[in-house]
């Protein structure tokens, strides 16, 4: 897949089958659309394209809204889209000027004149243009005017519930990583760099890697203990992750720490990837360190059982 940050560089020399949107999380519904784009492009010996935006529109339109949390960083989105076989990922800067562009101008100036689309594939609820004025009805009119094909992807249901990034965010904020996996079509992941901590884990026999998440807007699941997979230098390890405030030690400082099973390497400043498999329990305060270690031993058994290691 070729990633393009300057739309002027796009020159495919083949018919273009395109979809567009923020695609936060690249969830089950998104993947269905992207795979269909790939399939339709192959039918006409064309190229498959995803047009997306960075930063996320809400970060530009509501810069003081600190409540927004995203499922994927731009780097994670690139990796997820690439795995689906898309030929081109075009990332255009989202600005206030772009947000004020009328839907008709966006279609004419970008989709038609710059990207030369042959076919546009969009989800049933796709909105675009100033004040989200453009939808499927308006796009159908544009497709007639500019002579490109248009196809709608209908709602994709899981357990009678329409997939949406909002539903995924809510499930993660409740600690339900199983439901998030069903919606996403894969395990939810977080990447970050390992930084030095207080070494308490080492002192009690459970050394941990303190993970600093790469983006302040990345959504972190509910506080608690999780069974996770940890990827260090692309090698997969089982892990036990704690998210929260370490109430036994009364730090009052939030952290995300992972104990990697059967692992004994210095990985300070390494970038690692964490995939959430199962929530073991909520965060708890213990009377003393001995009680904490006893609980960690039980947690480890549960983690090994859940991950079958």
C-alpha positions in Angstrom: 0.0 0.0 0.0 1.2 3.5 -0.8 0.5 6.2 1.7 0.1 9.7 0.2 0.1 12.9 2.2 0.0 15.3 -0.8 -3.0 14.7 -3.0 -1.0 16.2 -6.0 1.2 13.1 -5.9 -1.7 10.8 -6.7 -1.5 9.6 -10.3 -2.7 6.0 -10.5 -3.1 5.7 -14.3 -6.0 3.3 -13.7 -9.7 3.6 -12.8 -10.2 4.6 -9.2 -12.6 2.9 -6.7 -12.7 5.0 -3.6 -14.2 5.2 -0.2 -13.8 8.1 2.3 -14.1 8.9 6.0 -12.3 9.0 9.3 -12.5 5.2 9.8 -11.5 5.5 13.5 -10.8 2.0 14.8 -11.0 0.4 11.3 -13.8 -1.7 12.9 -15.8 -4.6 11.5 -18.1 -2.4 9.4 -15.1 -0.4 8.1 -13.3 -3.6 7.1 -16.4 -4.8 5.2 -16.4 -1.5 3.2 -12.6 -1.6 2.5 -12.6 -5.2 1.4 -15.5 -4.5 -0.9 -13.5 -1.5 -2.4 -10.6 -3.8 -3.0 -12.9 -6.4 -4.7 -14.6 -3.8 -6.9 -11.3 -2.3 -8.0 -10.0 -5.8 -9.1 -13.1 -6.3 -11.2 -12.3 -3.3 -13.4 -8.5 -3.6 -13.2 -8.5 -0.4 -11.2 -7.0 0.7 -7.9 -8.5 0.8 -4.4 -8.3 4.0 -2.5 -9.2 5.2 1.0 -9.4 8.9 1.5 -9.1 9.9 5.1 -8.4 12.9 7.2 -5.8 14.0 9.9 -6.2 15.3 12.5 -9.6 13.9 13.4 -12.2 16.5 12.4 -13.5 16.9 16.0 -10.0 17.8 17.2 -10.0 20.7 14.7 -13.6 21.8 15.2 -13.7 21.4 18.9 -10.1 21.9 20.1 -11.1 22.4 23.7 -13.1 19.1 23.9 -10.9 17.0 26.0 -13.5 14.2 26.2 -12.7 12.9 22.7 -10.7 9.7 22.7 -9.8 7.8 19.5 -9.5 4.1 18.8 -6.5 4.4 16.5 -3.6 6.8 16.1 -2.8 7.7 12.5 0.1 5.2 12.6 -2.1 2.4 13.8 -4.7 3.2 11.1 -2.1 3.0 8.4 -1.1 -0.5 9.6 -4.7 -1.7 9.8 -5.7 -0.4 6.4 -2.6 -1.8 4.8 -3.4 -5.3 6.0 -6.7 -5.2 4.1 -5.1 -4.9 0.7 -6.0 -1.2 -0.1 -3.7 0.1 -2.9 -3.6 3.8 -1.8 -4.2 5.5 1.5 -4.6 9.3 0.9 -4.3 11.3 4.1 -5.4 15.0 3.7 -5.1 17.6 6.3 -8.4 18.4 8.0 -8.6 22.2 8.5 -11.4 24.7 9.4 -11.2 25.8 5.8 -11.9 22.3 4.6 -14.8 22.0 7.1 -16.5 25.0 5.5 -16.3 23.6 2.0 -19.7 22.8 0.5 -20.4 19.1 -0.3 -20.8 20.0 -4.0 -17.4 21.7 -4.1 -15.7 18.8 -2.3 -17.0 16.3 -4.8 -16.1 18.4 -7.8 -12.7 19.8 -6.7 -11.3 16.8 -4.8 -13.1 13.6 -5.8 -13.6 14.3 -9.5 -11.0 16.8 -10.6 -8.1 15.6 -8.4 -8.8 12.0 -7.7 -10.7 11.2 -10.9 -12.9 8.6 -9.3 -14.7 6.0 -11.3 -16.7 4.5 -8.4 -17.4 5.7 -4.9 -18.4 3.3 -2.2 -19.8 4.7 1.1 -21.6 3.5 4.2 -25.3 4.0 4.6 -24.8 6.8 7.2 -21.9 8.7 5.5 -22.0 12.5 5.9 -19.6 15.1 4.5 -19.2 18.7 3.6 -20.1 21.9 5.5 -22.4 21.2 8.4 -22.4 17.6 7.2 -24.9 18.7 4.5 -23.9 15.9 2.1 -25.3 12.4 2.4 -26.2 9.4 0.2 -29.1 11.3 -1.5 -26.9 14.3 -2.4 -24.1 12.0 -3.6 -26.5 10.2 -5.9 -27.1 13.5 -7.6 -23.4 14.2 -7.9 -22.7 10.8 -9.4 -25.1 11.6 -12.2 -23.7 15.0 -12.7 -20.0 13.9 -12.8 -20.6 10.4 -14.3 -19.2 8.1 -11.6 -20.7 5.0 -10.1 -22.1 5.1 -6.5 -22.7 2.2 -4.2 -24.0 2.1 -0.7 -22.9 -0.4 1.9 -25.9 -1.1 4.2 -25.7 -1.4 8.0 -23.6 -4.2 9.3 -25.1 -5.8 12.4 -23.6 -7.8 15.3 -26.0 -9.3 17.7 -28.7 -6.9 16.3 -26.6 -3.9 17.2 -25.2 -1.6 14.5 -21.4 -1.3 14.6 -20.1 2.1 15.4 -17.0 3.6 16.7 -19.1 5.1 19.6 -20.3 1.7 20.6 -16.7 0.4 20.6 -15.5 3.3 22.7 -18.3 2.7 25.2 -17.5 -1.0 25.5 -13.8 -0.3 26.2 -14.6 2.4 28.7 -16.7 -0.3 30.5 -13.8 -2.8 30.3 -15.7 -5.1 28.0 -12.8 -5.9 25.6 -14.6 -9.0 24.4 -17.5 -6.9 23.0 -15.0 -4.5 21.5 -13.2 -7.4 19.8 -16.6 -8.5 18.2 -17.2 -5.0 16.9 -13.6 -4.4 15.7 -13.1 -7.8 14.2 -9.8 -8.0 16.1 -8.3 -7.4 19.5 -8.1 -3.7 20.6 -4.5 -2.6 20.6 -2.4 0.2 22.2 1.2 1.1 21.4 3.6 3.1 23.5 7.2 3.4 24.7 8.5 1.8 27.9 9.8 4.3 30.4 11.4 3.9 33.8 9.1 3.5 36.9 9.5 3.1 40.6 10.8 -0.5 40.4 8.2 -1.7 42.9 7.2 -4.6 40.7 10.7 -5.9 40.6 10.9 -5.7 44.4 7.9 -8.0 44.8 8.7 -10.4 42.0 6.4 -9.0 39.3 8.6 -6.6 37.3 6.5 -4.4 35.0 7.1 -2.2 32.0 5.6 1.2 32.4 4.0 2.2 29.1 3.7 5.8 27.9 1.0 5.9 25.3 2.1 7.7 22.1 -1.1 9.9 21.8 -3.0 11.8 24.4 -6.2 11.2 22.4 -5.8 7.4 22.4 -8.6 5.7 24.3 -7.5 3.6 27.3 -9.9 0.9 28.5 -11.4 1.0 32.0 -9.0 0.7 34.9 -8.3 -2.8 36.0 -6.3 -5.9 35.4 -6.2 -7.5 31.9 -4.8 -10.5 30.1 -2.9 -9.2 27.1 -0.6 -10.1 24.4 2.6 -8.0 24.3 4.7 -7.5 21.1 8.3 -6.6 21.7 10.4 -6.3 18.6 7.5 -8.1 16.8 7.8 -11.1 19.1 4.6 -12.1 20.9 4.5 -12.6 24.7 1.7 -13.2 27.2 1.2 -10.4 29.7 -0.7 -9.2 32.7 -1.6 -5.5 32.5 -2.7 -3.1 35.2 -4.3 0.2 34.4 -5.0 2.6 37.3 -3.6 4.4 40.3 -1.9 1.6 42.4 -4.1 2.3 45.4 -2.2 -0.1 47.6 0.8 2.3 47.5 -1.4 5.4 47.4 0.5 7.0 44.6 -2.5 8.9 43.3 -0.7 8.8 39.9 -2.3 7.0 37.0 -0.2 4.4 35.1 -0.3 1.5 32.7 2.1 -1.3 33.6 2.5 -4.7 32.1 4.2 -7.7 33.6 5.4 -9.8 30.6 5.4 -13.5 31.5 8.6 -15.5 31.0 10.5 -12.4 30.0 13.7 -10.9 31.4 15.1 -8.2 29.1 15.8 -4.5 29.5 13.3 -2.8 27.1 13.4 0.8 28.4 12.6 3.2 25.5 11.4 0.3 23.3 8.1 0.7 21.5 5.8 -2.2 22.4 2.3 -3.1 21.2 -0.4 -4.4 23.6 -3.5 -6.4 22.5 -6.3 -6.7 25.0 -7.8 -10.2 25.4 -9.7 -10.3 28.6 -10.4 -8.2 31.8 -9.5 -10.2 34.9 -10.7 -7.9 37.6 -11.2 -4.3 38.8 -8.3 -2.5 40.5 -8.2 -3.1 44.2 -6.5 -1.8 47.3 -4.8 -4.4 49.6 -4.0 -4.1 53.2 -0.3 -4.9 52.6 2.2 -6.0 50.0 1.8 -9.7 51.0 -1.9 -9.6 50.2 -1.1 -7.8 46.9 1.4 -10.5 45.9 -1.0 -13.2 46.7 -3.6 -11.6 44.5 -1.1 -11.1 41.7 -0.3 -14.9 41.9 -4.0 -15.6 41.4 -4.2 -13.1 38.6 -1.3 -14.7 36.8 -3.0 -18.1 36.9 -6.1 -16.6 35.4 -4.1 -14.8 32.7 -2.3 -18.1 31.8 -5.7 -19.8 31.7 -7.3 -17.2 29.5 -4.3 -17.0 27.1 -3.7 -20.8 27.3 0.0 -20.4 28.1 
